[in-house]
Amino acid sequence: MLHITSLPSPYGIGDFGPGAHKFVEFMRRAKQRYWQILPLTPANYVHEYSPYNCMSAFAGNKYLISPELMMREGFVKRSELKAVSGFASQRVEFAKVVTFKEGIFERAYERFIRKKRRSGYVRFCKENEYWLDDWALFVALNSEMQNKVWIEWPASIRDRDTKTINSLRKSLKHNIEREKFLQYIFSKQWQTLKNYCNQNQITVIGDVPIYVDYNSVDVWVHPEIFKLDNNRHPTHVSGVPPDYFSQDGQLWANPLYRWNIMKRNGYRWWLRRFEHNSKLFDLVRMDHFRGFVAYWQVPQGAKTARHGKWIKAPAVHFLKTMMKKMGRLPLIAEDLGTITPDVRDIIRRFGLPGMRVLLFAFGDSDSANPYLPHNHVRNCVVYTGTHDNNTVRGWFDTEASPREKQKLFAYLGKKATAGDVHEAFVRMAMMSVADTVIIPMQDILGLGGKARMNRPASIGGNWQWRMIPTYMKPSVADRLRIMTDTYGRE
């Protein structure tokens, strides 16, 4: 597991370019067969560029576009990239990245306009017009409105008056077409990388957040499918009750779905979303899967998620409809947190693999803890930790209690140290009967808490970790390959 933003790159953020292709070669040498990433959808500064607060369920994050690959196509000059300096190598500095890339994007679009061959672009726009036209307009309007939330736009724009919207499509044509061009480049570069993975027998696992941000094109264009009042403000918002990560729960504050309206129209928005992601990825980890069975509803304006309540969702009807339209559901169900019997029943009924996280295995519960390796089942995916956990070494250094360490040592049959505990967890995962094992790159490398990707319910410093090129040295791949061979995971 390694997100695109964490890849090595000289341009301040990981991208689809040479660093990504070198990582595929690293995985091939290590005999790895799965690469899991975080969501590729657009993020924004309001939520610290969290990939789970997406501004569109369909668009791609243009800041993942590789300047190097754009240069090879003639859209960027080498001199414009040679002058780049001042980016940190081990952290993403989002504000600096945005400033730099917006500059080269504008120049790239001007060069694209002058090119004669545009058949691929025209075809892309036609095939994706159901989301692309509105997304490009939304981006252009955001710029025009100084990044105000769409609810604060003039009423005729906020409410999508047909005459006003048609007029804006003409007056903002340059910015609209530039965004379409960038989505086209995003798609081309991503598909090239995914194809390279598949050619090397690597399956790509994407990640789909169950919710979208309130300030998203989806809520602006489809307000009827969200729980909004007559003024289009949320009546209730998303979150989860108190859990492992927070005693007050997590207040995500995304608008919730009107499942009755969605059911009436055949879940059209969700169907398109699943179809879209099935083209982007080989498999999809469905974040917060339990929200399809029942979701935690918090009144708008609440300070924490503590006083919400569970509301039923039409999981069986919804999933049957998706299967009827799509055939099999290539999903991994993220079933962490407060999981009730009805959720487990749905996961079993539809044959979906759930998740087991080893960092949850050595808490206060007894030997029946489902996260302990001897309780794993075949149809599941085992992780040492997820993007929301500390690294294994970080957990061992600063979070694990003496009792948890003793339980770990008893389970291993020996003591572990800060220097080798990550390897012990990787071995436990690989020894599991589970069909699939996913290990965060930070745990393969044995990195400490500074390499953590996210701290749920916290503000500041999240989503920034990056890997330096030397982390992909052959000795690391060879060590991982030996473990993979030893436990028959090739």
C-alpha positions, 0 to 999 in steps of 0.5 A: 500500500502506497499512495501516488502522492508518496512516490519519489518525484522532483516536483514536490508530490508523487505523480504518475511519472518515472517514480511510479514506473520505478516502483512497479519495477520494485514490486516486480522484483519483490514478487508482489502482485497487488498495489493499493493506493488511496483515492485519486479524486480531487482534494482541497486545502480546506481539508488538508488535501485529504483524498477522502474529502473529494470534490468530485466522485468522478474527476481525477486529482490533476496534481498527480499529473507528471510534468515529466510525461507532459514534457515528453508529449511536448506540452512542457519545456525542459527549461521549465522543469530544470528551474524547479527547486526548493521542494522537500523530498520527504513531505508533500508541500501542497500549497507550493505544488499547486502554485508550481503545477498551475503555472505549467498547466496553463502553458501546457494548455496553450501548447495543446490548443496549437496542436492539430491532433486532438482525436483522443481528447475529443473521444475522451470528452464525449465518453465522459461528458456525463460528469466532465462538463459539470466538473470543468464548469465547477472548477472554473466557477470556483476560480471565478468566485474566489473559492467560495463554497457553492452555496454562497454563489449568486442564486442563479448559479447556485440553483443552476438556472439553465440560461445562466449556466449556458451563458457561463459555459460560453464566458468561462470557456477557456478555463473550462476547456483547460480543465477538460484537457487536464482531466484528459491528461490525467486519464492518459497518464493513469491508464498508462501506469495501470497498464504497466502494472497489469503487464507486470502481473500487478493488480491495482486496488483503488479506494473509493470514499463512501461520501463526497464533500459538501463543497463538491460538484456532485452536491451542487448538481444533484442536491436531490440525492443528499439530505439537504433542507430547502435552502440546500444546507445539510440537515444531518452529516456523516461520522462514526461513534466513539471508536479506537481513534477518538473518544468523541467519535469522528465528525466527518461532516459530509452530507448524507444520502437520501437512499429512498430517492436513490432507490427510486431512480435505480441508484443511477449516480452510484451505478455510474460511480461503480462503472467509472471506478471499474475502469480505473482499477482492477479491484476497489476497497470500499471505504466505510462499507458499513454505511451501506447497511446503516450509517451514523447520522449526526445533526448538522451543527453538532460539535462532535459525533458522539450524539448521532444515531444509526440509520438503516440503508437498503444494502441488500437491494442496493447491492443486488441492483449493482450486481444485476447491472455490473455482474460481479462486484470487485470490492473489498469491504472496509469493515473496521470500526463498529461492525454489527452482525447485520453488516457481517451478514451482508458481507458474507451474503455477497461473498465480499472479502473484509479486512483484518488489521494486525495492529488491532490484534493485541488490545484488551480482548482475548484469544478470540480477537478476530484480528489475531492471525489464528482467527483469520479466514480465507476470504479476507485481506490482512493488513499490518495497518492502514493509512489511518494507523500509526506505522508498526514501529510508531505504534511500538515506540509510542502507543503500545502499552506494556500489556500489549507488548507482552501479548505480542511477545507471547504470541510471537514466542519471543521478544521483538525490538523497535528495530525488528517489530515491523518484520515480525508483523509482516511475517504474521500477515504473510503466515495468515490463511487469508487469501490476500495480504497488503502491507503499507510501504512504511512497514516494509521499510520499518519506519517510525511514526513520522512516516504516518499518513493520517491521524484521524480526528486531527488537524495538521500534518496529514497526507504528507509523507513521501518516500525517497528513491533510496527506499526502493533499493534492491536489497529491500525488494529481495528481502520482501521477495524471500518472505513472499517465497517462504510463505507461498504468497507468490 
